[in-house]
Amino acid sequence: MNVVIIGNSAAGLSGLEAFRKHDQASQMTIIAKEGQRPYSRVLLPYYLRGKVPHEHLFVREQDYYEQLNATCVNGTVIRLLVEQQRVQLADQTMLPYDKLLIATGASPVKPPIPGLSGDGIHHLWTLEDVGKLKRYYKEGNRVVVLGSGFVSLQGACAALSCGLNVSVIELANRIMPKALDERGANILASRMKEMGVDLRVNTLTTHIERNTDKKYKLFFKDGGSLTADFIIVGTGVQPNIDFLEDTTIKIDAGIIVNERMETSLRGIYAAGDVAQVPSFTGGDPVVHALWPTAVETGGVAGRCMASSCTPYKGSLNMNVTQMFGLTVASMGNYIEGEGCERWLDESLADNQYMAIVLKGGVPIGATCVGSSELVSTLGMLRPLIREKVRIEGKPDMLKAMMAQNISHHHHAFVK
């Protein structure tokens, strides 16, 4: 059998490794767009900060593909010829396949702001992006960061640590609207301001002009303006699916897949940021552009391509990062909805916060801002959410329950 994987980041690597555990004989080809040696996008902001050396960005050894009896080809896929079962690269190379895994990931979205172009406009998404950014990370420079998601704020934090003047512009009425609840966002926002970040929410950028000194001047709907040496755009991502334009593969927010990660066309699978996968919490399928989800879905696809399929139980989103001296994390449905209750850890200091959301006594999500120790609680809570364990007790008993390591049980009872 001839298997092709498009992409060599988290989903593609996971797919390759899972496949090889069950099938060592089939021919395997990996198509890598950014170079053969895989690296971690998660570590890029830490590299910018100087916390991680360049060599530690790479997540596999030089002989990785050789060890797995796989061939890695550098190239960009421009077309999928379904009837011929071939993948076409930009250099016109044709690669045949019997089974195909699409793990092409996502790319940053640039908002339609007039003037948002030029060599001083950057994303923080690829190793190439970071290489371009590093020359701007000089003490005294001013950066404007558009957007306040995890990636955007990591870029802002890295800039602050390098002695830059930092402004963060958010269209919504608070930062991290898709990753934190209101109280958690307010704690983080206060810390950012204390550290000198110029934070502006409810702010719409109408247009941008470039001055004769090559600096950028941003104009806002409220009449204000701001001048910067460079701009980081972090306003979301979209799946890399342009090469599927001439196919009948079903696409919504991403490539639609079933619980085996198989697309609407037999023998073609998708995983990672490019795929719209079942959600663990129910409801409509989701696109979770997260490293853990990419690893999980890539593994499912790899096993299923090797005919050793374990259906995917659904993506349970979890974000964890450290910035501005705080650990920030969220998991599952952390916004309290109808029929839900919220447990708060009232023992924490004012600059720390943890909330767990339950529905019918079963935890469905959590969020925290504060010390790194809080994340260990989320880690123990994750299997309880996965196994839908009912918690009986009161909020102030949470620590005691966790201390008893109830995550290893299929039920919980606290007297």
MOTAJO-V344351 format. One record per pair of residues at least 24 apart in sequence whose ideal C-beta (glycine too) atoms are under 6 Angstrom apart, sorted by sequence separation. I is the first residue (numbers start at 0). J is the second residue. D is the distance in whole Angstrom. If there is no record, write none. Layout:
i = <I	I>
j = <J	J>
d = <D	D>
//
This chain:
i = <7	138	251	382	0	1	2	3	4	5	12	136	376	270	271	361	123	147	173	270	287	289	379	147	172	361	149	167	172	287	360	7	270	360	123	165	166	167	168	169	332	333	268	331	332	333	170	253	331	333	168	239	252	279	330	238	278	279	330	35	260	277	278	279	329	276	260	328	29	31	260	327	27	28	29	30	31	32	325	30	259	326	328	330	19	326	259	328	236	258	280	342	258	331	319	166	28	5	154	47	151	3	150	143	142	148	14	43	141	141	142	143	144	145	146	38	140	146	145	3	11	10	112	114	115	3	113	114	1	114	135	1	1	2	3	4	5	6	8	119	0	6	5	6	123	44	48	47	119	120	121	122	48	44	109	110	108	108	107	108	194	105	105	191	105	106	190	104	190	103	178	179	178	180	180	79	78	79	77	81	76	156	186	79	104	105	156	98	99	100	101	102	104	102	104	149	153	183	103	152	182	149	101	187	186	105	183	183	180	179	100	98	41	10	10	9	13	17	10	14	18	22	9	13	17	21	9	13	17	14	18	21	10	14	18>
j = <31	162	275	406	25	26	27	28	29	30	37	161	401	296	297	387	150	174	200	297	314	316	406	175	200	389	178	196	201	316	389	37	300	390	154	196	197	198	199	200	363	364	300	363	364	365	203	286	364	366	202	273	286	313	364	273	313	314	365	71	296	313	314	315	366	314	299	367	69	71	300	368	69	70	71	72	73	75	368	74	303	371	374	377	67	374	308	377	288	310	332	394	311	384	374	225	94	76	231	129	233	86	233	227	227	233	100	129	227	228	229	230	231	232	233	126	228	234	234	94	102	102	204	206	207	96	206	207	95	208	229	96	97	98	99	100	101	102	104	215	97	103	103	104	231	153	157	157	229	230	231	232	160	157	232	234	234	235	236	237	323	236	237	323	238	239	323	239	325	239	318	329	329	333	334	242	242	243	242	246	242	322	352	246	271	272	323	266	267	268	269	270	272	271	273	318	322	352	273	322	352	320	273	368	368	288	366	368	366	366	300	304	290	270	271	290	294	298	293	297	301	305	293	297	301	305	294	298	302	300	304	307	297	301	305>
d = <4	3	5	4	4	5	5	5	5	5	6	5	6	4	6	5	6	4	6	4	5	6	5	6	6	5	6	6	5	5	4	5	4	6	4	5	4	5	5	5	5	4	4	5	4	6	6	4	3	4	5	6	5	3	6	4	5	6	5	5	6	4	6	4	4	5	5	5	6	5	4	5	4	5	5	5	6	5	6	6	4	5	5	6	5	6	5	6	5	4	5	4	5	5	6	6	6	5	5	6	3	6	5	4	6	6	5	5	5	5	6	5	5	5	4	6	4	4	6	6	4	4	5	5	5	4	4	3	6	6	5	6	5	5	5	4	5	4	6	6	5	5	5	6	6	4	4	4	4	5	5	6	5	5	6	5	6	5	5	5	6	4	6	5	5	6	5	6	6	4	6	6	5	6	6	6	6	6	6	5	5	4	5	5	6	4	5	5	5	5	4	5	5	5	6	6	6	5	5	6	6	6	6	6	5	5	5	4	6	6	5	5	5	4	3	5	5	4	4	4	4	4	4	3	3	4	5	5	5	5	6	4	4	4	5>
//
